[in-house]
């Protein structure tokens, strides 16, 4: 049975109030392989990567086609080199998986009529993940909720979660990420919105022009890595997107000369994304793309 593991998020929230996105992602794992801490306690995470992963998506609520395209292109970029030279989504993914894990986009289900209503509880998320048949250790179902859908404890202490689809060890995994644009962009879409707490630094311009969706990308990226590796590889480095990052400051990132948008990774179809730093087991440090 899955259990809640939130030590990583709690540590960072206590030390860097005002950070959002990955800081408030709740993790529900079948097992945890290693020890996590900060400060005087050591971090010792062993590499445990699932190899070939099929990723299904359940779109719950009203997502515009362009919003779905931004997210789908991100997923496809995980295992495909970008056309332009520079730091890429693919190189970010390889940082921790070493290229040993391949994400393949699977089935997609559109539930635009809100069959379970606009207010969801945890059991609803698991039920939605079961709408697409199939299971096993090589399958993850992502439940993505639209900006007008409230989820239990969303914006209070989490921006997403992941866990087992069933009590069976090989029942597959699911993850959930919500669009926070209307409900808490300062909590779950930072640094694209003024933070709720802490230093009030100017927000960055979202690379795809959508604060809610670009915030979802950060949280989806965090949960994908933590689900596939069964570790806290990204949550350990919450709030870091470029070199020189510190609490309330995302770090030095790239800026699009035309739009002024901030990014640190190139993807397919000319997309640009801002992805969180990841724990590098080779150097035992948080590693940013730029």
SVG drawing of the C-alpha trace seen along z (x, -y; Angstrom):
<svg xmlns="http://www.w3.org/2000/svg" viewBox="-20 -42 51 49">
<polyline fill="none" stroke="black" stroke-width="0.4" points="0.0,0.0 1.4,-3.4 2.4,-5.7 3.1,-9.4 6.6,-10.7 7.0,-14.4 10.3,-14.9 12.0,-16.4 9.3,-19.0 9.1,-19.8 12.8,-20.4 12.8,-22.8 9.6,-24.6 11.1,-25.2 14.4,-26.5 13.0,-28.5 9.5,-29.8 8.0,-31.1 9.2,-28.3 6.5,-26.5 6.1,-23.9 8.3,-21.0 8.4,-22.1 4.8,-21.3 4.6,-18.1 3.4,-15.2 5.1,-11.8 3.4,-8.5 5.7,-5.6 5.5,-1.9 9.1,-1.8 11.9,-4.3 15.4,-3.4 17.8,-5.6 18.0,-8.3 17.2,-11.9 18.1,-14.9 19.7,-18.3 22.3,-20.2 24.1,-17.9 22.5,-14.7 23.8,-13.0 21.9,-12.4 22.4,-8.9 20.1,-7.9 20.8,-4.9 20.0,-4.7 16.9,-2.7 15.4,-3.4 12.6,-1.7 13.6,-1.2 10.7,-1.5 7.7,-3.5 4.4,-4.0 2.8,-7.2 -1.0,-7.6 -2.8,-10.9 -6.2,-11.6 -7.2,-15.2 -9.8,-16.2 -11.7,-19.4 -11.3,-22.0 -7.8,-22.1 -7.3,-24.1 -5.6,-22.3 -2.5,-24.5 -2.2,-23.7 -2.4,-19.9 0.2,-20.4 2.7,-22.1 2.5,-19.3 2.5,-16.5 5.5,-18.1 7.4,-18.1 6.7,-14.4 7.9,-13.6 11.0,-15.7 12.2,-13.6 13.7,-11.0 14.1,-13.1 16.9,-15.6 15.9,-19.2 16.6,-20.6 18.4,-23.6 21.7,-23.4 21.7,-24.0 20.5,-22.5 17.6,-20.2 14.7,-18.4 16.4,-15.2 19.7,-16.0 17.8,-17.0 16.1,-13.6 19.4,-11.8 20.9,-13.6 19.5,-11.1 18.3,-8.2 21.5,-8.0 19.4,-7.4 18.3,-4.0 14.7,-5.0 12.5,-5.8 9.1,-7.5 6.7,-6.6 3.4,-8.6 0.5,-6.1 -3.2,-6.6 -5.0,-9.9 -8.5,-10.4 -10.4,-13.7 -12.9,-14.2 -14.2,-17.7 -17.6,-17.2 -16.3,-16.9 -17.9,-13.5 -16.9,-13.6 -17.6,-17.3 -15.3,-20.2 -14.1,-19.1 -12.0,-16.0 -10.7,-13.9 -7.8,-11.5 -10.0,-8.4 -11.2,-10.3 -7.7,-10.7 -6.9,-7.0 -10.3,-6.2 -9.5,-8.5 -6.1,-6.9 -7.9,-3.6 -10.1,-4.9 -7.4,-3.8 -7.0,0.0 -3.7,1.5 -1.1,1.7 2.3,3.1 5.5,1.6 6.1,0.1 2.9,-2.0 2.2,-5.4 -1.1,-7.3 -0.9,-11.1 -4.2,-12.7 -4.1,-16.4 -6.8,-18.7 -7.9,-22.0 -7.7,-25.4 -11.3,-25.3 -10.9,-21.9 -10.2,-21.9 -8.5,-18.9 -8.2,-17.9 -5.3,-19.9 -4.4,-21.4 -2.7,-24.8 -2.7,-24.1 0.3,-21.9 0.7,-20.2 0.7,-20.9 0.6,-17.3 1.0,-13.7 1.9,-10.2 1.3,-6.7 0.2,-3.2 -2.9,-2.7 -3.9,0.3 -2.8,2.2 -0.9,4.6 2.8,4.0 2.7,4.5 -0.6,2.5 1.2,-0.4 1.6,-4.0 -0.3,-7.2 0.5,-10.9 -1.6,-14.0 -0.8,-17.6 -3.2,-20.5 -3.4,-23.8 -3.0,-26.4 -3.6,-29.5 -6.9,-30.5 -6.3,-29.0 -2.7,-29.5 -0.2,-30.5 2.1,-32.1 2.3,-28.7 2.3,-26.1 3.5,-28.2 6.4,-30.1 8.7,-31.5 6.1,-32.6 4.0,-34.4 4.8,-36.5 5.3,-34.2 2.8,-34.1 5.5,-34.4 9.1,-35.3 11.2,-37.7 8.9,-39.4 11.2,-39.2 9.7,-39.9 8.2,-36.8 9.7,-35.3 7.9,-35.3 6.5,-31.8 8.2,-30.3 5.0,-29.1 3.0,-32.1 0.8,-30.3 1.6,-30.6 -0.6,-27.7 0.6,-25.2 4.3,-26.2 3.9,-25.7 2.3,-22.3 5.4,-21.4 7.7,-22.0 5.5,-19.8 5.0,-17.1 8.7,-17.0 9.3,-16.6 6.8,-13.8 7.9,-11.9 11.4,-11.6 10.4,-10.8 8.0,-8.1 10.3,-6.5 13.4,-6.5 11.3,-5.9 13.5,-8.6 13.4,-12.3 15.9,-13.3 14.2,-16.6 12.4,-17.5 15.8,-17.6 16.7,-20.6 13.4,-22.5 13.3,-26.1 16.6,-25.8 16.4,-26.4 19.8,-28.0 23.2,-28.6 23.4,-30.8 19.9,-30.0 19.0,-30.7 15.6,-30.9 13.4,-33.3 15.7,-33.5 15.4,-30.8 19.0,-31.3 20.5,-32.5 18.5,-31.1 18.3,-31.8 16.0,-34.5 14.3,-34.5 15.5,-37.7 12.1,-38.2 9.6,-37.4 11.7,-37.9 10.5,-34.5 12.8,-32.6 13.8,-29.0 16.6,-26.5 15.7,-23.6 14.8,-23.2 12.3,-20.7 10.6,-19.5 8.6,-21.8 10.8,-24.7 9.4,-24.6 11.2,-26.1 10.7,-24.9 11.9,-25.8 12.9,-22.6 14.0,-22.2 17.4,-21.2 18.0,-17.5 20.1,-15.7 23.2,-14.4 24.4,-11.1 27.8,-11.4 28.7,-14.7 26.2,-14.5 25.0,-18.0 22.0,-19.6 22.6,-20.0 21.1,-22.7 21.0,-22.7 22.4,-26.3"/>
</svg>
